Amino acid sequence: VIQRLGDDGPRATEHGTAVATLLVGQTAGGVAGLLPQARLYAADAFTVDADGKVHATSVDLVRALDWLLAQRVDVINLSL
């Protein structure tokens, strides 16, 4: 189960998908994860500006962390 903060458009998701697969596995492909019963929460702190550049401010990061804490997650991984 994945709960997500922020969904304001398409994102490059290859890295996040790879990390999620390592953690919880992939049922369709039969890949066993390290924590197959884990619940994932994805807080996307990055935005795309008018020039198409991806960035995150400290406020964006704090907002994402605050949301994760409100969800009472036990472990937070930051891939910056």
N, C-alpha and C positions, 0 to 999 in steps of 0.2 A: 504494500500500500504506500503510495506516495502522496503526501500533501504538499502543496506548493504555495509560496508567496511570490507574487509578481508574475503576471502573464500579459505583458504589453507588447507582444510581437515575437517573431521567430528569433531563435538564438542558436548559436553553435553549441550543440549538446554532446559532442563526441566524448569529451573528457568526463563530464558528469555521468553519462551513460556507462562509461567504462568503470568508473569508481563504484557506481550503484551495482553493476554486475559483479564486481569483485566482492562486494559486501553481502548482497542478498541473492545473488545468482540470477539465472534466467530460466524460467520454467519451460519456455518453448524450445530452447536449445539444449536443455538438460545440463547446463553449467551450474555446478554446485557453488554457492557463495560461502563466505566465512560465517555469516550470520543470517541463515536462510529465513528465519522468522522475524527479522527486524522490520520495523516500520521506518520508512525514509521520509524525511522532510527536506524539501529543496527551497532555499531562500535565495533567489537571484538578486544580488545587489548591483548588478551591472546594468547600465543603460546605454542606448545608442543615441548619439547626438545627431544634429541635422546634417553633419558632414559624413555620417556613417561610422564614426569612431566610437569604439566601445570604451566605457570608463566607469569607475565607481568612486564616489566620494566617501569620506569618512562618515558622513551622515547616512549614506546608503548602507554602509557596512553595519553601523550601529542599529539602524532600522531592521535590517535582516537578522542580526543577533537578538534584538529585542523580541522579534516575532518567534524565533526559535526557542528562546527562554519561556515565552508565554505558552508554547506548545509542550513545555516540560521535557525537552529532549535530554538524553543522558550524555551524548557525545556529539561534538560539532567538528566537522572537517571543513577547513577553509582552503579552497583551491583558488589562489589569486594569481 
